[in-house]
C-alpha cells in the first residue's frame, strides 16, 4: 500500500539542516520501504520521490493559498472570473465577504438590495455556477483573493 511520509521538525532550521538548507520541500507519495528509524525512512523517501502532492515554500503568505504557486493561482482566477465585468466582480466579492447577505451588501456598495440580487444572479448565470454551493463559493472567494 502507498503511504505519505512527511518530514516534521520542531525547529525550521532542523528541517533545513535535514534537507540540506533547501528553501522548499515536497510531500511525496511513495511505497513503504521498511521499518527503520524515522530519519532513515524520511531521507530514503525524499531521495526516492516519485509524485509530488503538495509544495511548501518558506515565507510569502499563510494558509492554503500559500501552497499554490502565485502564477498558477492568478491564471486560474483570471480564467474563472473572465465572464464577469468589474461591477459584477466587486458585487460578488462584497456579497461573499458578507456571507451572502443581500442587505449588508447593498449597504456596503450603496446600491439597492434588488440590484445586488440581480448582479449575483447575473454572476451565477455567467459563471454557470450554483452560488448556494459552498464549494463554488470557496473557489470563487479564493479566485477573488488572488486576483
C-alpha positions as a printed Julia matrix, in Angstrom:
147×3 Matrix{Float64}:
   0.0    0.0     0.0
   1.08   3.57   -0.7
   1.89   5.89    2.19
   2.57   9.58    2.55
   5.64  10.47    4.58
   6.11  13.95    5.99
   9.21  15.5     7.44
   8.32  17.2    10.71
  10.59  19.29   12.86
  10.11  21.37   15.96
  12.53  23.95   14.61
  12.51  25.1    10.95
  16.3   25.1    11.0
  16.23  21.37   11.87
  14.16  20.79    8.72
  16.54  22.96    6.65
  19.51  21.02    8.03
  17.93  17.67    7.16
  17.1   18.91    3.66
  20.49  20.48    3.08
  19.23  24.04    3.51
  16.52  23.71    0.84
  14.05  26.61    0.66
  11.22  24.31   -0.34
  10.23  20.72    0.25
   7.75  18.35   -1.3
   5.36  15.91    0.32
   5.79  12.78   -1.75
   3.79   9.68   -2.48
   5.94   6.59   -2.11
   5.75   2.96   -1.07
   6.81   1.92    2.41
  10.45   0.9     2.26
  10.83  -0.79    5.64
  10.61  -0.28    9.37
  13.87   1.56   10.01
  14.31   4.76   12.0
  12.23   7.78   11.02
  15.24   9.81    9.82
  16.4    6.97    7.57
  12.9    6.42    6.18
  12.33  10.14    5.62
  15.65  10.58    3.87
  15.03   7.46    1.8
  11.55   8.57    0.79
  12.7   12.08   -0.08
  15.55  10.63   -2.11
  13.15   8.34   -3.98
  10.39  10.91   -4.53
   8.11   9.99   -7.4
   4.92  12.08   -7.43
   4.76  15.48   -5.71
   1.44  16.07   -3.96
   1.97  19.48   -2.39
   4.71  22.03   -2.05
   5.67  24.25    0.85
   7.56  27.48    0.29
   9.09  29.47    3.15
   7.51  32.89    3.58
   5.05  34.56    1.25
   1.64  34.32    2.92
  -0.16  31.8     5.0
  -2.92  29.27    4.64
  -3.82  27.09    1.72
  -3.29  29.86   -0.82
   0.43  29.78    0.02
   0.61  26.19   -1.25
  -0.25  27.16   -4.83
   2.31  28.94   -6.99
   1.08  32.55   -7.42
   1.26  32.5   -11.24
  -0.95  29.38  -11.41
  -3.41  30.81   -8.87
  -3.66  34.09  -10.79
  -4.14  32.29  -14.12
  -6.92  30.17  -12.61
  -8.58  33.26  -11.11
  -8.42  35.17  -14.4
  -9.94  32.25  -16.31
 -12.65  31.59  -13.73
 -13.69  35.23  -13.36
 -13.26  36.21  -17.05
 -17.01  36.38  -17.82
 -17.61  39.0   -15.11
 -17.48  42.77  -15.54
 -15.83  44.86  -12.84
 -19.12  45.85  -11.16
 -20.18  42.2   -11.06
 -16.81  41.14   -9.67
 -16.93  43.76   -6.92
 -20.53  42.86   -6.06
 -19.62  39.17   -5.87
 -16.56  39.92   -3.73
 -18.59  42.02   -1.31
 -21.52  39.57   -1.21
 -19.22  36.62   -0.48
 -17.33  38.58    2.18
 -20.64  39.33    3.89
 -21.75  35.69    3.77
 -24.42  36.22    1.13
 -26.27  38.99    2.94
 -28.3   40.98    0.41
 -28.97  43.9     2.78
 -25.42  44.25    4.11
 -24.0   44.04    0.58
 -26.44  46.7    -0.63
 -25.46  48.96    2.26
 -21.73  48.4     1.71
 -21.96  49.11   -2.03
 -24.56  51.88   -1.64
 -26.93  50.26   -4.1
 -30.45  48.86   -3.8
 -30.78  45.29   -2.48
 -32.62  44.29   -5.69
 -29.58  45.44   -7.68
 -27.43  43.15   -5.54
 -29.82  40.24   -6.21
 -29.79  40.95   -9.96
 -26.0   41.19  -10.09
 -25.48  37.99   -8.1
 -28.0   36.18  -10.33
 -26.09  37.5   -13.35
 -22.8   36.25  -11.85
 -24.33  32.81  -11.33
 -25.58  32.72  -14.92
 -22.32  33.95  -16.48
 -20.23  31.56  -14.36
 -22.75  28.73  -14.84
 -22.4   28.11  -11.11
 -24.65  27.4    -8.15
 -23.73  30.16   -5.7
 -25.62  28.35   -2.94
 -22.95  25.61   -3.09
 -20.22  26.2    -0.5
 -17.58  24.56   -2.72
 -18.41  27.02   -5.5
 -18.34  29.96   -3.09
 -14.99  28.83   -1.69
 -13.41  28.52   -5.12
 -14.75  31.93   -6.14
 -13.53  33.51   -2.9
 -10.08  32.06   -3.48
 -10.06  33.4    -7.04
 -11.19  36.84   -5.9
  -8.46  36.92   -3.24
  -5.58  36.14   -5.62
  -6.84  38.29   -8.48
